[in-house]
Amino acid sequence: MKQTLLFLGFFLYALGSYSQCFSTISSGNYFNFGIKPNGTIWGWGSNNAFGQLGDGTETDIWVPTQITTSTDWQQVICGPYATFVLKSNGTLWGTGDNTYGQLGIGSTVNYRNAFTQVGTDTNWAQVSASNGFTIALKTNGTLWAWGQNDFYQLGNGTCCNDRLSPGQVGTDTDWIFIQAAGIVRTALALKSNGTLWGWGGNSTGLVGPSNVGSRQYPTQLRSETDWATISVGNGHALALKTNGTLWGWGAGGLGQAGDTFPDAYFRDTPVQIGNESNWVYIGTGHSTSYAIKSDGTLWGWGRNDTGQVGDGTTTNRRQPVQVGTDTDWVRAAGGFAHGIAQKANGAIYTWGTNDYGQLGNGTMDAVSLPTGITVPGCTLDTAEFSTIKMVIAPNPVQEVLQFSYSGNTVVNGLKVYDMLGRVVYGSHPVATNHLQVSLPLVLPKGIYLLVLESNSSVVVSERFVKEL
């Protein structure tokens, strides 16, 4: 439901820039969006509630369909019933539900069925949408919020007055990642120093113990400084640390927090999920969770009554179970009761309920296993995709990283990016398809991305974990 300044945004770009397949995807309650490398935006699924697909109608769409003729869309983020998109010029646009002013267009009109610009600013970097409110970051690291404010979710210390246009939250300029949580009216965020912050409602323990009714301002939730990224569902949250460990908290009665605690347990503290340290990606649906390991395997857990976990059953899962056996997954997200994921070659797979055509397969039939769908213009079977492969060994790596590249494209550059999208190594000339790289000794333990380039364009990329 949820997925630029951030490492996550960089991953989505670098791992998906293949032909006319999507370079980024996002999922709302009953619909999905994707953006292609050519800047076009595509949507499918439910559109009859608020026009959240932005095509000027309120008609459901059963297959991926281009929305608008513009070719400068860059990033898409879906809320439950609204969609926001950033353009390459830094402007922000929204469509769909505006019941509480959450589109930020200065109007109380109930909804928009076409993308409408939010103000006139040209320095937006990220946005996250919830049921009734929206939060966003600008390129200068400032935090902004608008929409419903009945539980202090706008973070400005006031309550109960909705805001119809973006308003700055505090004066800090070191925010790097944000997530707005469903109907629980909660916001979570990360700062550049690796700290975790939260504010708004606390009905599921996302921002503190049960005696904390709500947080009026952004409040640091934990003392750790090694949080790498977060993802939130309707009332639960996942987080990755820089050491590759996975954590969950908040609502967990359906297993979505990844623990074995009783349903009534108040999950107000992040608890590690398992003991593995090779997690590299997280995504959430309404009450379902997804994660990807460094070996490219996909895992799911939580509510599964319509097969939204993707393991072929309808049994709720309290801890991660592997989804199939494939090892080339790069991203995953979910809606109210469906999942969507993408492979390294750009292929899109969906599963779960399909009552609004959200699976994109042209039917209303539900499926319980990831099933590939057709995306117009996405050519996956050419030699270009079948031959672009890179293997990193060892992985995890301590100091010396070796890789083997078997693609046909001539590579002339190598870079290593950290979790914030910063280049920590490069540009290294590549004269052979087999290379040994000595990583800087000061490079801290964590998750990194190795990128091979051809004339500054990404050819192939692979994640790796650096050990101490």
N, C-alpha and C positions, 0 to 999 in steps of 0.2 A: 504494500500500500504506500509503503514509503520507500524510496531511494533516492571552471569553478575553482573555488579556492581549495577544495578538499581532495584528500587522497581518493575518496570514493568516486568523486566526479572524474578524476583522472583515470581511474581503473575503467570506468564505463566507456570513456572515450578510447583509450588505448586498446582495450580488449575487443572492441566491436567495430572497428573501422574496416569492414570488409565489403567491397563492391556496393551493392544497393541493399544489403541487409541492415538491420537497425544498429545504430551506434549507441543507443540507450533505450531502455524500456521503463515503463512505470504502470502501476495498477491501481485503480480505484475500487470501490466496492463491487461493482458489476461490469467494469469496463477496463480497457487497456489502451495504452498509447506507446508509440515508438517513434524515434526520429532517425532518419537515414543520414549517412555521411554527406549527402547532397543538400542537407538542410530542409528536406520536406518532412512533414509530420503526418502520422498515420494513426487512426483510431478505430476501435470496434467495441461492440457490446452495448450496454444500456445507455440510452440517450433520451428516454421518454419522461424522465423525472424533471430534469433541470437543463437539458441541452448541454450536458457536460462534455460531449464530443466536439462541440464548437463548430459544427458544419452548417449552422443556421436553421436546423430543424430540431424536432424532438422525436426522431425516428430511430429505432435501434438499428445497428449495423452488425451483420453476422460474420463478416470477413474483414481483414485489414484493408482499410480504405484511406486514400489520401484526403486529408482535411486542409482546405485552402490551397492556393497555388504558390504561396510564399516559399522561398528557398533559403531563408536565413534563421530558421529555428535552431536552437542550440541545446536546450535542456528542458525536459518535461517532468513535472511532478504532479501526480494525481492525489487529490484528497478523496474522501468517500463519495462526494457528489460534485466536486469541482476540479478543474484542471488549470494549472499554471504553466506557462512556458516562458523561457528566456530567449531573447533573440541575440544574434551575434553582436548587435550594437549596444547590448546591456540593458535594453528595455524589457519590462515585465508585462505579461498579458495573461488574462484570466477568462474563464468561461464556466458556466454552470451555476450551482447553488449560491445565492447571495442573500439568504434569509436574514442574516445578521450583519450584512455588510462585509462578509469575508472575502469578496472579490477585491475590495479596496478601491472601488471605482467612484467613491463619493456619493453613492446612490443607495436607496433602500429598495430598489426594484428586486423582486423575488429571485430572478435568475436572468442570465444572459445565455443565449444559445449560439453566440459567435464570440471569438476571442476579442476582448476589449482591453486596451492599454491601461495599466495601472499608473496613474500620474504621468509625469514627463521625465523622470530620472532615467539616466543611462548608465548607472553603475551598480545594478543588481547582480549578485553573484550566486545566490541560492535561495530557495523558497521551500517551505513545508506547510501543507494544508491539513486541517482537521475538519471535524464536522461543522464547527461554527466560527473558527478563528484561523488566522494565518500568521506565520512568522517568516521573516526573511533576513538575509544578510546582504550587505553591500560590499563592494570590493575594498572599502576602507576598514573592514572588520567591525562595522557598527551593526547593531541588532534592531529590527523593526517588527511591529506587530499591529494587527487590525482585526476587526470583527467582534464576535461575542466576548463579553468580559464579566460573566456572572460569577466566576471563581478565580478572579485575578489572573486569568491566563494571558492577559496582555502584558503582565509583568511591570506595570507602571504604578503599583501601589493603590490603584483605585478599583472600585468594584461596581458592576451592574450597569455601566454605561457603555453601550456598543460603540465601536469606532469604525467609521466608514471609509477611512483612508489611512495609509501607513503612518505610524507614529513611532519615533525612536524610543527604545527601551534603554534608559540609563545613558552613560557617556563612554562606556568601555569600547575599545577598538581592537580587541584581541579575540573576538569570537571567530570560530572556524567551521563549526558544524551545528546544525539544528534539526530537531524533529518535534512535530506536533502530534500528540496522542489523541485518538478518537474522541468518543463522547465523554471521557473522563476529564477533559478540559485541562490537560497538562502539557507542558513544554519541557524538553530536555535539550541541553546544548553542551558543546565542548569548547574550551578555550585553547589557544595555541600552546599553553604550557602543559597540556594533557589533563587538565582537571575537568570534572563532570559537574554540571549545574542543572538546576531544575526550578520550576515555579508553576503556579496554578493549582488546580484541584489535586486531591490526594486520596481519592476513594479506593484506589487499588495499591497504594503504597509506593508509587513511583517517585515521590519526592520526600519520603520520610516515614517515621513511625505513625501508628494509628492515632496518636494524640495530636498530630499535626493536621489540621483541617485543610489548609491550603498554604501556599507560599505566595506572598504578595509581590515579591521581587525575585529576580534570579538569585539563587542561593547555592553555594557550593555544597554538594551532597556527600562527597567522599574526600579523603585526604590524599588519595593516590594521584600521581601525575603521569600515569602511563596508559590512559584511555586513548584508544585509536579511532574508533568509530562507534556509532550507535544506530539502532533502528527500532521503531516503535510500532506496535499494532494498535488495537482498540484500547487496551488497558495494560499491556505488558511491554517490556523493553528487553532488547538484547544489546550486548556490547562486546567489542573485541578490545583486548589490551595489546600493547605493542609486542608482547612476548607470544602472541598467537593464541592465548587462552580465550575461552568463550564464557560469557556471563549472562544471567537472566534474572529478572525480578518483575514485580507487579502482579497483575492477574495471572493465575495459574491453575484454576480449577479444571481446565480442559487439557492441561499438560503443556500449554504454550510457553511457560517459563522454563521448561526443561528440567524440572526437579521431581522428586518423589514425595514431596510434602503433602499433607492432607489438603483437601480442597479448600477448607476454611482458613488455612494458614495465611497470615498477612505477610506477603512477600515484600517487605519494605527495604531490603538490603540485597544488592547484587550477590548472587551465589554462583560459583563456578559450575558450568555444565560439563560433566566428565572431567578428565584430567589431561586431555590432549592439548598440545600447544602448536598445532598446525592448521588452525582455522584462519582463513584469509578473507571471507566475505560473509555478510549476514543480510537477511531480508525478512520482512514480516508481512503477514496478512492480518485480517481482523483478529483471529484467535489462533493463528497458526504461525510457525516459525520455520525459517529455512537458513541453511548455512552451507558453505563450500569450503573444503579443505585444500591444502596446497597441492594435493595430488589430483585435483580436479573433480573429486567425487561430490555429489549433492546429497544433502541430508535434510530431513524434515521431521517435525513433531508438532503436537498440539491437537486442536480440534480436527476431526477427520470423518465426520458423518456423511459427507458427500465426496470423499476421496481426495480432499484438498491437500493432504500431506503428500500424496503422490506415490505411495508405496503399494498400490493395488488393493488396499483394504479400506474398510470404513471404520476401523478401530482407532479411537483416540490414542495418541502416543505421548507418553510423559517424558520421554527422553529421545534424543536424535536416533532416527533409523535411516539407513541408506536408501536413497531413491534410485532404483536400478543399479547397474554396474558400470555405467559410462564414466569416463575420467576426463572429460573435456568441457565441463560446465564452467561458466564464467560469471553468471549473475542469476539471481532469482528474486521474485517478489510475489505478493499475493493480494487478493481482494477479500471480499466477505467470506466466500467459500470456494475460491478457485486459486490456482497457482499458475505462474508463468516463469519460464526460465530460458536462458540463451546459452548456446554452446560457443566454443571458441571460433567456429567457422561462421557464426552469425545466425545459425538455425534457431528458430523459435519453437518452443514446446509449451503446451498448456494442458491443464488437467483440473478436475473438480466439477462443480456444478456448471450448467450451461443454459440456464433459463432465459438469459437475455442475449445469447450469442457471444458471450464474453470469451469463449474458448477460440473463437475465430475460425472454426472449421466449417462454417456454413450450415450448421445444424443447431438443434437445441438439446442434443444428446450429451449427457454427462460421461466423463471418463475418469478412471481412478489411477491411471498411469500417464506420465508425460508423453504426449502425442504431438508429433511435428505438424505444423500448419504451413500453408502456402502464403508467402509474402510476395506480392507482385514485384518483379525486378530483382529479386534476391536469387542469384545464381550460386548454388552451393556445390554443384557436382563437377565443376571444371577442374582441370589440373591445378589451377592456381591455388585452390583451397586444399586439395588433397595432398599437396606437396609442401605447404608452408607449415613446418613443424620445428619445434625447438625443444630440446631436452636439457635440463640443468642437473648437474651432478657434482658433488653430493647436494642433497636438498633435504634437511637443513644443511647450511654451509657454515664453517667457522671462519676461515680466512681466504682460502683459495677456491674460487668458483670456476667450474668448467661447464661449457655448454657445447652442444652440437646442433647445427642448423641445417635442415635439408631442403630448404626452399629453392625455387628457381630464380627469384628476384635477387638482383645484386644488392648486397648490403654494404654500406660504407660508413655506418655510424653505430655506436653503442652507448646507451645511457642507463644508469641505475637511479630510480626514483624512490624517495622515502614515502611514508604514510601521508605526508602533507603535500605530495606532488612536487617536491623539490628535487632537483638533480643533485645527487651526492657523489656521482661518478660519471665521467664522460667529458667530452665526446671522444670516444676511443675509436680509432680507425680499425675496421674489420677487414683483414686480408685473407681470412680463411674461414671455412665453415666449422672449424673446431678451434676453440680458443680457451685459454686459461687466463682468468682475471684475478689479480690479487686485490682484495677489497681493502679499503683503508682500515688500519688497526683501530681507529677511533670510532668507526661505524658501530653504533649501539645495536644490541640485540633487538630484533624486530622483523617485520614483514616488509619486503621491498619488491620492486618491479623492475625486471631486466627488459629493456626495449631495444630491438634492432631496427635501424632506420635505413631508408633509401632516399637520399636527398631531402632529409628532414621529415619524411612521411613514415609513419609506423608501418613496418612490414610484419612483425610478429612480436609478441611480448609474453612473458611468463613470470609468475610470482615465485619468490623464494623466501625462505626464512633464514636469517642470520643468527647463529648461536654465538654465545660469548667465547 
